[in-house]
Every structure is written in structure tokens, then in C-alpha cells.
Amino acid sequence: MSTKPARRPKRHGKSKPYAERPIDPDKPGLDVRLAAARLLAAVVDKATPLDALTDDENGNPAYLALDGRDRALCRAILLTALRHRGSLSALIAEMLDRPLPPNARALDHLLHVGATQIVHLSVPDSAAVDLAVTAANADPRLSRFAALVNAVLRGIVRMPADRRERIMAAVANAPEWFADALERDYGAEKSKAILQAHRSEASVDLTVKDDATGWAERLDATLLPNGSLRLPHNTPSIMTLPGFEEGAWWVQDAAATLPARLLGAKPDMRIADLCAAPGGKTAQLARTGADVTAVDISTSRLRRLEGNLRRLGLNARTVQSDLRKWQPETPFDAVLLDAPCSSTGTARRHPDIPWTKSDAVVEKMAALQANLLERCIAFVRPGGVVVFANCSLDRREGEAVAAAFADHEQVEPLPVTADEISGFEQAVTAEGWIRTTPDDWPNLGGVDGFFAARFRRL
């Protein structure tokens, strides 16, 4: 640890110790920091998804009590704290002469909230420190640590920038289980590149119905090699952009467009999009004129899908059902299974995922995927196509499931060729599968991690 341990500051004149100073519960910004620390605890200690905590209708009460501007700040603190959790932990540890005790979780989260603002957000250092100390005093569990909070955060403020960068660069911003899984699957160099990509916020990509070049100009967007549009990072609210109300485009990561392209959809082709919500792939398929049935287990998510289709002026039949029980009246020409997974491929845009998932979750999801993929055989006619996809980086959920299914007596692999997925030619594997990782297209800002494999029913 550091040779400069955090110590209780010296008292000057008649100033009161931190724990004895009066607390102003209405101090501007205090409720945001208290909420951020509470929600960070829920993510890290209880594996609660951040989206659930910050839902504007059913989120955590501490979050819902904030106004719109403070909610945005709270979410920015949380996203940043989780994205850089490993390096922030290293900075905090550098300021301590011994590790925090295991039962000091609330103190750890408060320090992360303060350090996040100092290192990564445009919050004045003095305000970040002062509000963290006030938050400590406001919590009976932490009031005796107020001086420690002050010393640690002021130590980070005073730390030379080059030293700060060295400490942060040497640490993986990932829990051990996740970092180990990446290195096992991709090797040391590739896994390091993936984790480096996770340090940057994901871009927002759009799939347009028509005239990608024209919409790129209107939206000041980058036209990607696969035809998607990538918005600038400073883009305002999506719903205020030209083309939203008239349904000219929808939000969809560039890599997420690949699985639907493998079906060869065309007018009057009968296609089932399974686990379909929120509907980006359904929209891709419906745009071709195919007869699309979208199936999902969640009623609320299907409502969202149906709303998206109405905005886009596209048609698809929707079915609420558990695929393990559903049976269509007649088999389809093609089936797309975008299976439930650990979602680790989307960690750039959902940095809570590595901290809320685990090896056990990956194993559970892989077993579910194999079960659902087996069910797909009965959904498609002989000679029809099954595409299996998910947004996990873990090969247990992608490559291993696909390899086992390829040995099934009722299907045969139907390898993907590079000319089918222009712009992503490098993503085609030796087996004829698709594998993208967040460090792909580094000059354009990366993509989500995705896997896809295609089969033909015999």
C-alpha cells in the first residue's frame, strides 16, 4: 500500500471534528451522492441490474425522489463508477495504509462515488470532497469515517496526473471471474484489448429503413461499413432527432444487425423471431416484406416491441409465450433465436453487467440456450434455416453451444461466408460462425460482442 497513509487531518483553531459538524440535509447535491452510493451498493453487493434501479417508473425510491437533472447526474456517476471500478479501487487503496475492513462496504461505495467525480466527471474537486464528507456525516454508519473520506479524496485530488494514470492503467476494470474468462477464451493480448475497449462509452448506432447516406448527412452521423449509422457522442435525446417520429430508423448496435442478415429474408418468407423484444431484429426482418412472427416471454417487452413497430410503420405478428412450451401451428421457413444470455458483450453500454453476473450465471444461461436451440428444430420445416445468436463474450454461451448443436442428427451447419456480411468480413470464424468483440473497429469506436451460427434442418 501507499507510504502516505490516510490520516485524520490536524485541527486548526476552533474548528470542530468532522463528526461533530452540523449536517445540512438540504445541501444541494447531497441527495444525489447519497442515492448514488446506495445504488452502487445494490449493484455491487446485491447484483441488482442498474437499469432496474434507474427505471423512471419502477426504479429505486432514492433515485425516483430525484428530479430529472439530478437523475441524469446520478446515472452518470454510477455508469462511470462501474466502468472504472477496478482503477478507482486502486487509487483509493493507494491512499490507505491498510485495506478497508470487509464490513465497511458503505464506506467503500461512498469513496467510489467521490473518486468518480474527481477523476472522471466535470464536478469541481472541492464540491466532490465536501459532499462526500457531508454524506459520511449524514450516515450513522459512516460519521466516524468522515476524516478518512476527506483525507482519501483530497489525496486523490493532489496526486500528480501522471502517477494517477499509471496506477489506473495497470488495473483491469473487471471482477476476477470476468477477466479470467476473457483470458481463457481469447488469450492475454486479446482479452486486454477487450477490457481496454470497455473503458470507453459505447456509441449509439442506428439502422435506417432507406437512404443511409442521406440520413447520415442529416444526423451528422458516420456511415459504418455495414450500412449502420453511428451518432456523435454529444447527440441530444434520441427522441428529439429528425426521423424518430416518422419512423425512419431505430437504435441497434452495428454488430446486432448481423444475425437477421443470415436468414436471407425475402417477401412472403415465413420467419419466427424468438426472444424478439425489444424488436430491432424483428424490424430488420419485417422491412424485407417477410411474414414475421415475433415471440417473447415478457408481456411488457412485447408491448415495447409493438410500439416500436407502430412508430416504424412495420408489421409483424406477436406472440407472448415461453418457448419451452410454445408450438406453432405450422413450421416456419426460418427461425432466429437471439437467446437469453449473460449479455457480457454489451458491457461497454451496461458496465454493471460484469459486476452483477458470474460464472454460475454463464453456466445457467448456456444450459438454457442449448434447451431452446433444441426446441427450434420443431419450429422450422425440413430444409429451413435456424440462426442461433446472443450478445455474450463467453464461448460457453456461444461457440460451445453451437458446436454441440452441430452434432445433432436433425441439423447440419450452414457456414456463413464473408460476402454475406459486408463490413464485418473479419468476424467470420474458421467454422463459418460470426464472432465480434468490443475491440473490433477500434478506429470507429468498437462494437458490441456478438456470436451467431447458422444451421439447416435436415
C-alpha positions as CSV (number, residue, x, y, z in Angstrom):
1,M,0.0,0.0,0.0
2,S,0.9,3.7,0.0
3,T,3.7,5.1,2.1
4,K,1.4,8.0,2.7
5,P,-1.4,6.6,4.8
6,A,-4.7,8.4,5.2
7,R,-4.7,10.2,8.5
8,R,-7.1,12.4,10.4
9,P,-6.4,16.0,9.4
10,K,-4.9,18.3,12.1
11,R,-7.4,20.6,13.8
12,H,-6.8,24.3,13.5
13,G,-8.2,27.0,15.8
14,K,-11.7,26.2,17.0
15,S,-12.8,24.1,14.0
16,K,-14.9,21.1,15.0
17,P,-14.0,17.5,14.2
18,Y,-15.8,16.3,11.1
19,A,-18.2,14.0,13.1
20,E,-19.3,17.0,15.2
21,R,-20.1,19.4,12.4
22,P,-23.8,20.2,11.8
23,I,-25.3,18.5,8.8
24,D,-27.5,20.4,6.3
25,P,-29.9,17.7,4.9
26,D,-30.9,20.1,2.2
27,K,-27.4,20.8,1.0
28,P,-27.5,21.0,-2.9
29,G,-26.3,17.8,-4.4
30,L,-26.2,15.7,-1.2
31,D,-29.3,13.6,-2.1
32,V,-27.7,12.7,-5.4
33,R,-24.5,11.5,-3.8
34,L,-26.4,9.5,-1.1
35,A,-28.6,7.9,-3.8
36,A,-25.5,7.1,-6.0
37,A,-23.8,5.4,-3.1
38,R,-26.9,3.4,-2.2
39,L,-27.5,2.3,-5.8
40,L,-23.8,1.4,-6.2
41,A,-24.2,-0.9,-3.2
42,A,-27.2,-2.5,-4.7
43,V,-25.3,-3.3,-7.9
44,V,-22.0,-4.5,-6.5
45,D,-23.2,-6.2,-3.3
46,K,-26.6,-7.5,-4.4
47,A,-26.1,-8.0,-8.1
48,T,-29.1,-5.7,-8.9
49,P,-29.1,-4.6,-12.6
50,L,-28.6,-0.8,-12.9
51,D,-31.4,-0.4,-15.5
52,A,-33.9,-1.8,-12.9
53,L,-32.6,0.6,-10.2
54,T,-32.8,3.7,-12.5
55,D,-36.0,2.9,-14.3
56,D,-38.1,6.1,-14.3
57,E,-41.3,4.4,-13.2
58,N,-40.3,1.5,-11.0
59,G,-36.7,2.3,-10.0
60,N,-35.2,2.6,-6.6
61,P,-37.1,5.1,-4.3
62,A,-33.9,7.1,-3.7
63,Y,-33.5,7.5,-7.5
64,L,-37.2,8.3,-8.1
65,A,-37.0,11.0,-5.4
66,L,-34.6,13.0,-7.6
67,D,-35.6,15.5,-10.3
68,G,-34.7,14.9,-13.9
69,R,-31.4,16.8,-13.8
70,D,-30.2,15.0,-10.7
71,R,-31.3,11.6,-12.0
72,A,-29.0,12.2,-15.0
73,L,-26.1,13.1,-12.7
74,C,-26.8,10.1,-10.5
75,R,-26.8,7.8,-13.5
76,A,-23.6,9.3,-14.9
77,I,-21.9,8.8,-11.6
78,L,-23.0,5.1,-11.5
79,L,-22.1,4.3,-15.1
80,T,-18.7,5.9,-14.7
81,A,-18.0,4.3,-11.3
82,L,-18.8,0.9,-12.6
83,R,-16.9,1.3,-15.9
84,H,-13.8,2.3,-14.0
85,R,-14.3,0.4,-10.8
86,G,-11.0,-1.5,-10.8
87,S,-8.8,1.6,-11.4
88,L,-10.8,3.6,-8.9
89,S,-10.3,0.9,-6.3
90,A,-6.5,1.1,-7.0
91,L,-6.5,4.8,-6.5
92,I,-8.4,4.6,-3.2
93,A,-6.1,1.8,-2.0
94,E,-3.1,3.9,-2.7
95,M,-4.4,6.4,-0.2
96,L,-4.8,3.9,2.6
97,D,-2.2,2.3,4.9
98,R,-4.3,-0.8,5.1
99,P,-7.3,-2.2,3.2
100,L,-10.8,-1.3,4.4
101,P,-12.4,-4.0,6.5
102,P,-14.8,-6.3,4.8
103,N,-17.8,-4.9,6.7
104,A,-17.0,-1.3,5.5
105,R,-18.9,-1.7,2.3
106,A,-20.9,1.5,2.6
107,L,-17.7,3.5,3.1
108,D,-16.1,1.8,0.1
109,H,-19.1,2.8,-2.1
110,L,-19.1,6.4,-0.8
111,L,-15.4,6.7,-1.6
112,H,-16.0,5.4,-5.2
113,V,-18.8,7.9,-5.7
114,G,-16.4,10.7,-4.6
115,A,-13.4,9.5,-6.6
116,T,-15.5,9.1,-9.7
117,Q,-16.4,12.7,-9.7
118,I,-12.8,13.8,-9.1
119,V,-11.2,11.7,-11.7
120,H,-13.8,11.4,-14.5
121,L,-16.6,13.9,-14.2
122,S,-16.7,17.7,-14.6
123,V,-17.5,18.2,-10.9
124,P,-15.3,20.7,-9.0
125,D,-12.9,18.8,-6.7
126,S,-13.9,20.8,-3.7
127,A,-17.6,20.1,-4.2
128,A,-16.9,16.3,-4.7
129,V,-14.9,16.1,-1.5
130,D,-17.2,18.3,0.6
131,L,-20.3,16.4,-0.4
132,A,-18.7,13.1,0.3
133,V,-17.7,14.2,3.8
134,T,-21.2,15.6,4.3
135,A,-22.7,12.3,3.1
136,A,-20.5,10.4,5.5
137,N,-21.6,12.6,8.4
138,A,-25.2,12.0,7.4
139,D,-24.9,8.3,7.7
140,P,-24.6,6.9,11.3
141,R,-22.5,4.0,10.0
142,L,-20.0,6.4,8.4
143,S,-19.8,9.5,10.5
144,R,-16.7,8.3,12.4
145,F,-15.0,7.9,9.0
146,A,-15.6,11.5,7.8
147,A,-12.0,12.5,8.3
148,L,-10.8,9.4,6.4
149,V,-13.2,10.2,3.5
150,N,-11.8,13.7,3.4
151,A,-8.1,12.6,3.5
152,V,-8.5,9.9,0.8
153,L,-10.3,12.1,-1.6
154,R,-8.0,15.1,-1.1
155,G,-5.1,12.7,-1.6
156,I,-6.5,11.7,-5.0
157,V,-7.0,15.4,-5.8
158,R,-3.4,16.2,-5.0
159,M,-1.9,13.2,-6.8
160,P,0.1,14.1,-9.9
161,A,-1.8,13.3,-13.1
162,D,1.0,11.0,-14.5
163,R,1.1,8.9,-11.3
164,R,-2.7,8.7,-11.3
165,E,-2.7,7.5,-14.9
166,R,0.0,4.8,-14.2
167,I,-2.0,3.4,-11.3
168,M,-5.2,3.3,-13.2
169,A,-3.7,1.9,-16.4
170,A,-2.2,-1.1,-14.5
171,V,-5.6,-2.4,-13.3
172,A,-8.3,-4.3,-15.1
173,N,-11.7,-2.7,-14.7
174,A,-13.4,-6.1,-14.2
175,P,-14.1,-8.6,-11.5
176,E,-11.8,-11.6,-11.3
177,W,-14.3,-14.1,-12.8
178,F,-14.8,-12.0,-15.8
179,A,-11.2,-11.2,-16.5
180,D,-10.3,-14.8,-16.1
181,A,-13.0,-15.9,-18.5
182,L,-11.8,-13.4,-21.2
183,E,-8.2,-14.6,-20.9
184,R,-9.2,-18.2,-21.1
185,D,-11.3,-17.7,-24.2
186,Y,-9.3,-15.1,-26.1
187,G,-5.7,-15.1,-24.7
188,A,-3.9,-12.4,-22.8
189,E,-3.4,-9.9,-25.6
190,K,-7.0,-10.0,-27.0
191,S,-8.6,-10.0,-23.5
192,K,-6.5,-6.9,-22.6
193,A,-7.8,-5.2,-25.8
194,I,-11.4,-6.1,-24.9
195,L,-11.0,-4.7,-21.4
196,Q,-9.4,-1.6,-22.8
197,A,-12.4,-1.1,-25.1
198,H,-14.7,-1.3,-22.0
199,R,-13.1,1.8,-20.6
200,S,-14.9,3.9,-23.3
201,E,-18.6,4.6,-23.5
202,A,-20.3,2.7,-26.4
203,S,-21.6,4.7,-29.3
204,V,-25.3,4.8,-30.4
205,D,-25.9,3.1,-33.8
206,L,-29.0,3.4,-35.9
207,T,-30.4,1.1,-38.6
208,V,-32.3,3.1,-41.2
209,K,-35.1,1.9,-43.4
210,D,-33.9,3.6,-46.5
211,D,-31.3,6.1,-47.7
212,A,-28.5,5.6,-45.2
213,T,-26.3,8.2,-46.9
214,G,-28.9,10.9,-46.8
215,W,-29.7,10.2,-43.1
216,A,-26.0,10.2,-42.2
217,E,-25.8,13.8,-43.5
218,R,-29.0,14.9,-41.8
219,L,-27.9,13.4,-38.4
220,D,-24.2,14.3,-38.7
221,A,-23.6,10.6,-38.3
222,T,-20.9,8.3,-39.5
223,L,-21.9,5.7,-42.1
224,L,-20.4,2.5,-41.0
225,P,-19.1,-0.2,-43.4
226,N,-22.1,-2.4,-42.8
227,G,-24.6,0.4,-43.5
228,S,-25.4,1.4,-39.9
229,L,-25.2,5.0,-38.8
230,R,-23.1,5.9,-35.7
231,L,-24.2,9.1,-33.9
232,P,-21.7,11.5,-32.3
233,H,-21.3,11.1,-28.6
234,N,-22.7,14.6,-27.9
235,T,-26.0,13.8,-29.7
236,P,-29.0,15.0,-27.7
237,S,-32.0,12.8,-26.8
238,I,-32.7,10.2,-29.4
239,M,-36.5,11.1,-29.5
240,T,-35.7,14.6,-30.5
241,L,-33.7,13.7,-33.6
242,P,-35.1,14.1,-37.1
243,G,-36.6,10.8,-38.4
244,F,-37.6,9.5,-35.0
245,E,-41.3,10.5,-35.1
246,E,-41.7,9.4,-38.7
247,G,-40.0,6.1,-38.1
248,A,-37.1,6.4,-40.5
249,W,-34.7,4.5,-38.2
250,W,-34.3,2.6,-35.0
251,V,-31.5,2.2,-32.4
252,Q,-29.4,-1.0,-33.0
253,D,-25.7,-1.7,-32.5
254,A,-24.0,-2.5,-35.7
255,A,-23.0,-6.0,-34.6
256,A,-26.6,-6.7,-33.6
257,T,-27.7,-6.3,-37.2
258,L,-25.7,-9.4,-38.3
259,P,-27.9,-12.4,-37.2
260,A,-31.0,-11.3,-39.1
261,R,-28.9,-10.9,-42.2
262,L,-28.1,-14.6,-42.1
263,L,-31.7,-15.7,-42.7
264,G,-31.9,-14.5,-46.3
265,A,-35.3,-12.9,-45.6
266,K,-37.4,-12.0,-48.6
267,P,-41.1,-11.2,-49.3
268,D,-43.6,-13.8,-48.1
269,M,-41.0,-15.9,-46.4
270,R,-42.3,-17.1,-43.0
271,I,-39.9,-16.3,-40.2
272,A,-40.1,-16.6,-36.5
273,D,-38.0,-14.1,-34.4
274,L,-37.7,-15.8,-31.0
275,C,-36.9,-13.9,-27.8
276,A,-37.6,-11.0,-30.0
277,A,-38.0,-7.9,-27.8
278,P,-37.2,-5.1,-28.0
279,G,-37.5,-5.7,-31.7
280,G,-34.5,-4.4,-33.7
281,K,-34.1,-7.7,-35.5
282,T,-37.9,-8.0,-35.9
283,A,-37.9,-4.6,-37.7
284,Q,-35.0,-5.8,-39.9
285,L,-36.9,-8.8,-41.0
286,A,-40.3,-7.1,-41.4
287,R,-38.6,-4.4,-43.6
288,T,-37.9,-7.1,-46.2
289,G,-41.6,-7.9,-46.6
290,A,-41.3,-11.2,-44.9
291,D,-44.2,-12.7,-42.9
292,V,-42.7,-12.3,-39.4
293,T,-43.9,-13.7,-36.1
294,A,-42.2,-12.2,-33.0
295,V,-42.2,-14.4,-29.9
296,D,-41.2,-13.3,-26.4
297,I,-42.0,-14.5,-22.8
298,S,-42.4,-10.9,-21.5
299,T,-45.7,-9.1,-22.0
300,S,-44.2,-5.7,-21.2
301,R,-41.3,-6.2,-23.5
302,L,-43.7,-7.3,-26.3
303,R,-45.7,-4.1,-25.8
304,R,-42.5,-2.1,-26.3
305,L,-41.8,-4.1,-29.4
306,E,-45.3,-3.4,-30.8
307,G,-44.9,0.3,-30.0
308,N,-41.6,0.4,-31.9
309,L,-43.1,-1.4,-34.9
310,R,-46.0,1.1,-35.0
311,R,-43.6,4.0,-35.0
312,L,-41.6,2.4,-37.8
313,G,-44.7,1.6,-39.9
314,L,-43.8,-2.1,-40.0
315,N,-45.9,-5.2,-39.4
316,A,-45.2,-8.4,-37.5
317,R,-47.4,-10.9,-35.6
318,T,-46.6,-11.0,-31.9
319,V,-47.0,-14.0,-29.5
320,Q,-46.4,-14.0,-25.8
321,S,-45.1,-17.4,-24.8
322,D,-42.4,-19.4,-23.2
323,L,-40.5,-21.1,-26.0
324,R,-40.2,-24.3,-23.9
325,K,-44.0,-24.6,-24.1
326,W,-44.9,-22.9,-27.4
327,Q,-45.7,-24.9,-30.5
328,P,-46.6,-23.1,-33.8
329,E,-49.4,-24.4,-35.9
330,T,-47.2,-24.9,-38.9
331,P,-43.3,-24.8,-39.2
332,F,-41.5,-21.7,-40.4
333,D,-39.1,-21.3,-43.3
334,A,-36.6,-19.8,-40.9
335,V,-36.1,-19.2,-37.2
336,L,-33.9,-16.7,-35.5
337,L,-33.1,-17.4,-31.8
338,D,-31.4,-14.5,-30.1
339,A,-31.1,-16.4,-26.9
340,P,-31.1,-15.1,-23.3
341,C,-27.6,-14.8,-22.1
342,S,-25.2,-13.1,-19.7
343,S,-25.1,-10.1,-22.0
344,T,-21.4,-9.6,-21.4
345,G,-20.9,-8.4,-24.9
346,T,-22.8,-5.2,-24.1
347,A,-20.6,-4.3,-21.1
348,R,-19.5,-1.1,-22.8
349,R,-23.0,0.3,-22.6
350,H,-24.0,-1.6,-19.5
351,P,-20.9,-1.6,-17.2
352,D,-22.8,-3.1,-14.3
353,I,-23.0,-6.5,-16.1
354,P,-19.6,-7.9,-15.1
355,W,-20.4,-7.0,-11.5
356,T,-23.9,-8.5,-11.5
357,K,-23.2,-11.7,-13.4
358,S,-20.9,-14.7,-12.5
359,D,-19.6,-18.0,-13.8
360,A,-22.7,-19.6,-12.3
361,V,-24.9,-17.3,-14.4
362,V,-23.0,-18.1,-17.6
363,E,-23.3,-21.9,-17.0
364,K,-27.0,-21.5,-16.3
365,M,-27.6,-19.4,-19.5
366,A,-25.6,-21.8,-21.6
367,A,-27.8,-24.7,-20.5
368,L,-30.9,-22.7,-21.2
369,Q,-29.6,-21.8,-24.7
370,A,-29.0,-25.4,-25.5
371,N,-32.5,-26.3,-24.5
372,L,-34.1,-23.5,-26.5
373,L,-32.0,-24.3,-29.6
374,E,-33.2,-27.9,-29.4
375,R,-36.8,-26.7,-29.4
376,C,-36.1,-24.7,-32.5
377,I,-35.8,-27.8,-34.6
378,A,-39.6,-28.4,-34.3
379,F,-40.3,-24.8,-35.3
380,V,-38.7,-24.9,-38.7
381,R,-39.6,-27.1,-41.8
382,P,-37.1,-29.6,-43.3
383,G,-34.6,-27.6,-45.4
384,G,-35.4,-24.5,-43.3
385,V,-32.8,-22.4,-41.5
386,V,-32.1,-21.9,-37.8
387,V,-29.8,-19.0,-36.7
388,F,-28.6,-19.0,-33.1
389,A,-27.2,-15.8,-31.7
390,N,-26.5,-14.0,-28.4
391,C,-24.6,-11.0,-27.1
392,S,-22.3,-12.8,-24.7
393,L,-18.5,-12.8,-25.0
394,D,-18.2,-16.1,-23.2
395,R,-17.5,-19.0,-25.5
396,R,-19.5,-21.3,-23.2
397,E,-22.6,-19.5,-24.3
398,G,-21.7,-19.1,-28.0
399,E,-19.2,-21.4,-29.6
400,A,-19.7,-24.4,-27.2
401,V,-23.5,-24.4,-27.6
402,A,-23.2,-24.1,-31.4
403,A,-20.6,-26.9,-31.6
404,A,-22.8,-29.3,-29.6
405,F,-25.8,-28.4,-31.7
406,A,-23.9,-29.0,-34.9
407,D,-23.7,-32.7,-33.9
408,H,-27.5,-33.1,-33.7
409,E,-28.8,-35.7,-36.2
410,Q,-31.6,-33.4,-37.4
411,V,-29.4,-30.4,-38.4
412,E,-26.3,-29.6,-40.3
413,P,-24.1,-26.5,-40.1
414,L,-24.7,-23.8,-42.8
415,P,-21.5,-21.8,-42.7
416,V,-21.6,-18.0,-43.1
417,T,-19.4,-16.5,-45.9
418,A,-17.7,-13.2,-45.7
419,D,-19.7,-11.8,-48.7
420,E,-22.9,-12.2,-46.7
421,I,-22.0,-9.7,-44.1
422,S,-20.2,-6.9,-45.9
423,G,-18.3,-4.6,-43.4
424,F,-17.8,-7.5,-40.9
425,E,-15.8,-9.9,-43.1
426,Q,-13.2,-10.2,-40.3
427,A,-15.9,-11.5,-37.9
428,V,-16.3,-14.8,-39.8
429,T,-14.5,-17.7,-38.0
430,A,-12.9,-20.8,-39.4
431,E,-16.1,-22.7,-38.5
432,G,-18.3,-20.3,-40.5
433,W,-19.7,-18.7,-37.4
434,I,-19.7,-15.0,-36.5
435,R,-17.8,-13.6,-33.5
436,T,-17.5,-9.9,-32.8
437,T,-15.8,-8.3,-29.8
438,P,-15.8,-4.8,-28.4
439,D,-12.3,-4.1,-29.7
440,D,-13.3,-4.6,-33.3
441,W,-13.3,-1.5,-35.5
442,P,-11.2,0.5,-32.9
443,N,-10.8,3.5,-35.3
444,L,-14.6,3.7,-35.5
445,G,-15.3,3.2,-31.8
446,G,-15.9,-0.5,-31.4
447,V,-19.0,-2.7,-31.5
448,D,-20.9,-5.0,-29.1
449,G,-19.7,-8.5,-28.6
450,F,-21.9,-10.9,-30.5
451,F,-22.0,-14.5,-31.6
452,A,-24.1,-16.1,-34.4
453,A,-24.1,-19.6,-36.0
454,R,-26.4,-20.9,-38.8
455,F,-27.9,-24.4,-39.3
456,R,-30.1,-26.2,-41.8
457,R,-32.8,-28.6,-40.7
458,L,-32.4,-32.0,-42.4
